[in-house]
Amino acid sequence: MNLTLKVWRQKDAKSTGKLENYEAKDISPDMSFLEMIDVVNESLIKKGVEPIAFDHDCREGICGACSMYINGEAHGPKRAITTCQLHMRSFHDGETITIEPWRANAFPVIKDLVVDRSAFDRIIQAGGYVSVNTGVTIDANSIPIEKEIADDAMDAAACIGCGACVAACKNASATLFLSAKVSQLALLPQGQAERQIRVEAMIDQMEEEGFGNCTNTEACSAVCPKEIGQHHIARMNREFFGAKLSSPKK
């Protein structure tokens, strides 16, 4: 396959970026999208051109680092996968592919396709933890939990914090990400100690980071590689209203 890439190049957050054209030649349809960029970067290095900066780590769809906007879609045209799981057979020979970073004020560009997603880390630090000492694994597993609740908590825990929900949202809202973290811990007995203060603290931090408000367009769930559902947002809202009514933060 021979492809034309329109790639966003930007030196840093303070610099003005622009799309630049590159040729991707002799690309195997079985390559992953990141492998294709690796090949392009090798050719750029040989020409003395600075390679395209992009984020990646596990390349197994687990870490969420491979955050790219591909042809106007977070993680590309396929659903329930990350960019590293996207293969070149999803495109056609001769196609032009536009590659951009996440677009959100809370995710400033570090360089090219790499954005700073540390805002998510600060949201987690605000309340995404438990203080209960559950002991070793066998002790934690001794607490009986209904299967339906355990399954729902596991589904929420599948969130990898990639930020696709933010990138796809017209308001750059982090509500789906936050609701997954709040929902996961609110469902489990180990998360009950901080249940009321958690949701308030994490929402306060989300607003402080500059994320937008949720207007329920469901664009976030549509692009989520782990298919986090909208019902987690509903649960987070119930948690928040309950905390405000029963135990206002002091």
C-alpha positions, 0 to 999 in steps of 0.5 A, spaced: 500 500 500 502 507 498 498 512 502 499 520 503 499 522 510 497 529 513 500 529 520 499 535 525 506 537 526 507 542 532 514 544 536 510 545 543 504 548 546 506 555 545 508 554 537 503 554 532 502 547 528 500 545 521 499 539 517 504 536 513 504 531 508 508 525 508 508 519 503 508 512 506 510 507 501 510 499 501 506 499 507 503 492 509 496 491 510 497 487 516 501 492 519 498 496 525 497 503 525 503 505 529 508 500 525 506 504 519 508 510 523 514 507 525 516 505 518 515 513 516 519 515 521 525 511 519 524 514 512 524 521 515 530 519 519 534 517 513 532 523 510 535 528 516 528 530 517 525 530 524 521 524 526 513 524 528 513 524 535 507 520 538 505 516 544 505 509 545 507 504 550 504 497 551 501 496 543 496 491 546 490 496 547 491 496 555 495 503 556 491 508 552 497 512 550 496 511 543 492 517 543 490 520 535 485 523 531 485 519 525 480 522 519 476 525 524 475 519 529 478 518 535 483 512 534 480 511 527 475 508 523 474 502 527 470 501 534 472 498 541 479 498 539 485 503 540 490 506 535 495 500 536 490 495 535 488 499 528 491 495 522 492 498 515 487 493 512 482 498 514 484 503 509 485 503 502 491 503 497 492 510 495 488 513 501 490 520 504 490 519 512 489 525 516 492 524 523 491 529 529 492 530 536 487 530 541 483 537 541 482 539 548 484 545 552 485 540 558 490 536 553 495 541 551 500 539 546 507 537 548 509 535 541 506 533 534 501 528 536 503 527 543 498 531 548 499 532 556 494 528 559 496 529 566 489 532 568 487 525 568 492 523 573 490 529 578 483 527 577 484 520 580 489 523 585 483 527 588 479 521 590 480 515 585 482 511 591 480 507 597 483 507 604 480 500 606 485 495 608 483 489 604 489 485 605 492 480 600 488 478 594 484 472 598 482 476 603 479 481 598 475 476 594 472 473 601 467 479 601 461 476 597 459 481 591 453 480 587 455 478 580 451 483 577 454 488 581 461 485 580 460 485 572 458 492 572 464 494 576 469 490 572 466 494 566 467 501 569 474 498 571 476 497 564 477 504 562 484 505 560 484 513 561 486 514 553 482 520 553 478 518 546 471 521 550 474 528 551 477 528 544 470 526 541 466 530 545 464 537 542 465 540 549 471 536 551 468 533 557 471 528 561 465 526 564 465 519 561 472 517 564 470 520 571 464 516 571 467 510 570 472 511 576 467 513 580 462 508 578 467 502 579 469 504 586 462 506 588 459 499 587 464 495 591 464 495 598 471 497 599 470 504 596 464 505 601 468 509 606 470 515 601 464 514 597 461 521 598 467 525 598 470 522 592 465 524 587 465 531 589 472 532 590 473 528 583 468 533 579 471 539 583 478 537 580 475 535 573 472 542 573 478 545 575 482 542 569 478 546 564 474 540 561 467 542 558 460 540 561 456 533 559 451 535 554 449 527 553 450 527 545 453 520 547 459 521 542 464 519 548 461 512 549 461 511 541 468 512 540 470 509 547 475 503 546 472 499 552 465 501 550 464 504 557 456 505 557 452 512 559 449 508 565 455 510 569 454 517 567 447 517 570 450 513 576 455 518 577 450 524 577 446 520 582 452 519 587 454 527 586 447 529 588 446 524 594 453 527 596 450 534 596 444 532 600 446 528 605 454 530 607 456 536 604 463 537 603 466 541 609 
